[in-house]
Amino acid sequence: MKRIFFSLVCLLCAQLAFAQKDSLAFDEGNNYIYYRVIDKPALTADTLYNRAWGFAASLNTATKPAKGQAENTLNTSGRFLVYNGVSLMRKEAGEISYTLNIQTKDGRYRYRISNFVFKPYQRDRFGNMVSIPGIEVPLEKMEGKYGKKDADNYLDQVAAFSIATGSKLKTAIDKLPVIVKKDAVKKISTQNW
């Protein structure tokens, strides 16, 4: 019974790992992309745009969001670390830079995380992990440069990051502004007692 239960747990964990890699798709130019369209029928395009702008500004404080070419569009970029190895021997393998594009219309918005570029890290003379200058590998060419095992590991981490960023964006857009309720100031009359 224990073996059956253990095998079912392993099967479900393996299925979850494969599901993350499947969430990344290819666009028209054969580049990896994470793309979603979300319906919000009660909100206008301007409200969605302002909430998305606030999210993009808080996502990466080093870069300011830029207005896109189309109306109600914004672009921002950022980067995150990817790791290599197993739990105790895990180390920073590099960083992946990305571009986040958010477009809003009345009642819906869409976002696209794309342009993934990997910059590998190496140890410097002080034992710190620093990026290797001049080497940038697009995510689509990872398997040819670093092998299938490392490429699959990085793709899983990119998918997990994209899913987490999408859920943070959805939470930021769903968040309603706090309405400050002002209580009337009670005046005490000392004349009548």
C-alpha positions as CSV (number, residue, x, y, z in Angstrom):
1,M,0.0,0.0,0.0
2,K,2.9,2.4,0.8
3,R,4.5,1.7,-2.5
4,I,1.3,2.5,-4.4
5,F,0.8,5.7,-2.5
6,F,4.4,6.8,-2.9
7,S,4.2,6.1,-6.7
8,L,1.0,8.1,-7.0
9,V,2.6,11.1,-5.2
10,C,5.7,10.8,-7.5
11,L,3.5,10.7,-10.6
12,L,1.5,13.8,-9.5
13,C,4.8,15.7,-8.7
14,A,6.2,14.8,-12.1
15,Q,2.9,15.9,-13.8
16,L,3.1,19.3,-12.1
17,A,6.7,19.8,-13.2
18,F,5.8,19.1,-16.8
19,A,2.7,21.4,-16.6
20,Q,4.9,24.4,-15.8
21,K,7.1,24.0,-18.9
22,D,3.9,23.6,-21.0
23,S,2.6,27.0,-19.9
24,L,5.3,28.7,-22.0
25,A,4.4,28.9,-25.7
26,F,6.1,30.1,-28.9
27,D,4.9,33.3,-30.7
28,E,5.1,34.1,-34.4
29,G,8.9,34.7,-34.3
30,N,9.6,31.3,-32.5
31,N,10.3,33.0,-29.2
32,Y,9.2,31.8,-25.8
33,I,6.2,33.8,-24.5
34,Y,3.8,33.7,-21.5
35,Y,0.5,35.2,-22.7
36,R,-2.8,35.6,-21.0
37,V,-6.1,37.5,-21.6
38,I,-8.2,38.3,-18.5
39,D,-11.7,39.6,-18.5
40,K,-12.8,42.2,-16.0
41,P,-16.2,43.4,-17.2
42,A,-16.8,45.9,-14.4
43,L,-13.6,47.9,-15.0
44,T,-12.8,50.6,-17.6
45,A,-9.6,50.7,-19.6
46,D,-8.3,53.7,-17.7
47,T,-8.8,52.0,-14.4
48,L,-7.1,48.8,-15.6
49,Y,-4.3,50.8,-17.0
50,N,-3.7,52.8,-13.8
51,R,-3.7,49.6,-11.7
52,A,-1.4,47.9,-14.2
53,W,1.0,50.9,-14.1
54,G,1.1,50.7,-10.3
55,F,1.9,47.0,-10.5
56,A,4.6,47.5,-13.1
57,A,6.2,50.3,-11.0
58,S,6.3,48.1,-7.9
59,L,7.5,45.0,-9.8
60,N,10.9,46.4,-10.6
61,T,11.9,49.5,-8.8
62,A,15.1,49.9,-10.8
63,T,13.3,50.5,-14.1
64,K,10.3,52.8,-14.6
65,P,7.5,51.5,-16.8
66,A,7.3,53.1,-20.3
67,K,4.2,54.0,-22.3
68,G,3.8,51.7,-25.3
69,Q,3.1,52.7,-28.8
70,A,-0.6,51.7,-28.8
71,E,-3.2,53.3,-26.5
72,N,-3.4,52.0,-23.0
73,T,-0.2,50.0,-23.3
74,L,2.8,49.9,-21.0
75,N,6.1,48.1,-21.1
76,T,8.6,47.3,-18.4
77,S,11.6,45.0,-18.1
78,G,13.3,43.2,-15.3
79,R,15.4,40.2,-14.4
80,F,15.4,37.3,-12.0
81,L,17.9,34.7,-10.8
82,V,17.9,31.1,-11.9
83,Y,19.6,28.3,-9.9
84,N,21.4,25.1,-10.8
85,G,22.0,22.0,-8.7
86,V,20.1,20.3,-5.9
87,S,19.0,21.5,-2.5
88,L,22.3,21.6,-0.6
89,M,24.6,22.2,-3.6
90,R,22.3,24.7,-5.2
91,K,24.0,27.8,-6.7
92,E,23.1,30.8,-8.8
93,A,23.6,29.8,-12.4
94,G,22.7,33.1,-13.9
95,E,20.0,35.7,-14.5
96,I,17.2,35.9,-17.0
97,S,16.0,39.3,-18.2
98,Y,12.5,39.7,-19.6
99,T,10.0,42.2,-21.0
100,L,6.5,42.6,-19.6
101,N,3.9,44.1,-21.9
102,I,0.4,45.0,-20.6
103,Q,-2.5,46.2,-22.8
104,T,-5.9,47.2,-21.5
105,K,-9.3,47.7,-23.0
106,D,-12.7,48.2,-21.5
107,G,-13.6,45.1,-19.6
108,R,-10.4,43.2,-20.2
109,Y,-6.6,43.3,-20.2
110,R,-3.8,41.1,-21.6
111,Y,-0.2,40.7,-20.6
112,R,2.8,39.1,-22.3
113,I,6.1,38.2,-20.7
114,S,8.7,37.6,-23.4
115,N,12.2,38.3,-24.7
116,F,13.9,36.0,-22.2
117,V,17.7,36.3,-22.3
118,F,20.0,34.3,-20.1
119,K,23.3,35.7,-18.7
120,P,25.4,33.0,-17.0
121,Y,27.2,33.6,-13.7
122,Q,30.7,32.5,-12.6
123,R,32.7,32.8,-9.4
124,D,35.0,35.8,-9.1
125,R,38.2,35.8,-7.2
126,F,36.3,36.7,-4.0
127,G,34.0,33.7,-4.2
128,N,30.9,35.8,-5.3
129,M,28.8,34.8,-8.3
130,V,28.9,37.5,-10.9
131,S,27.7,37.6,-14.5
132,I,30.1,36.9,-17.3
133,P,30.4,40.0,-19.4
134,G,29.5,39.8,-23.1
135,I,27.6,36.5,-23.0
136,E,23.9,36.6,-23.5
137,V,21.9,33.6,-24.7
138,P,18.3,33.8,-25.8
139,L,16.1,31.2,-24.1
140,E,15.3,29.6,-27.4
141,K,19.0,28.7,-27.9
142,M,19.6,27.4,-24.4
143,E,19.4,23.7,-25.2
144,G,22.2,24.0,-27.9
145,K,24.5,25.9,-25.5
146,Y,23.9,24.3,-22.1
147,G,22.3,20.9,-22.7
148,K,18.8,19.5,-22.3
149,K,18.9,19.0,-18.6
150,D,20.0,22.6,-17.7
151,A,17.6,24.0,-20.4
152,D,14.6,22.2,-18.9
153,N,15.6,23.3,-15.4
154,Y,15.7,27.0,-16.6
155,L,12.5,26.7,-18.5
156,D,10.7,25.3,-15.4
157,Q,12.0,28.3,-13.4
158,V,10.9,30.8,-16.1
159,A,7.5,29.2,-16.2
160,A,7.2,29.3,-12.4
161,F,8.3,33.0,-12.4
162,S,5.8,33.8,-15.2
163,I,2.9,32.1,-13.4
164,A,3.8,33.9,-10.1
165,T,4.0,37.3,-11.9
166,G,0.7,36.7,-13.6
167,S,-1.0,35.9,-10.2
168,K,0.6,39.0,-8.6
169,L,-0.7,41.1,-11.5
170,K,-4.2,39.7,-11.2
171,T,-4.1,40.4,-7.4
172,A,-3.0,44.0,-8.0
173,I,-5.7,44.6,-10.6
174,D,-8.4,43.0,-8.5
175,K,-7.4,45.1,-5.4
176,L,-10.0,47.7,-4.8
177,P,-8.8,51.1,-3.4
178,V,-9.4,51.4,0.3
179,I,-12.3,53.8,1.0
180,V,-11.4,55.9,4.0
181,K,-14.5,56.4,6.1
182,K,-14.5,59.6,8.1
183,D,-16.5,59.5,11.3
184,A,-18.2,62.7,12.3
185,V,-16.4,64.4,15.1
186,K,-18.4,64.2,18.3
187,K,-18.7,67.6,19.9
188,I,-19.3,67.6,23.6
189,S,-21.2,70.4,25.1
190,T,-20.0,71.4,28.5
191,Q,-22.9,73.9,28.8
192,N,-25.6,71.3,29.2
193,W,-25.0,68.6,31.8
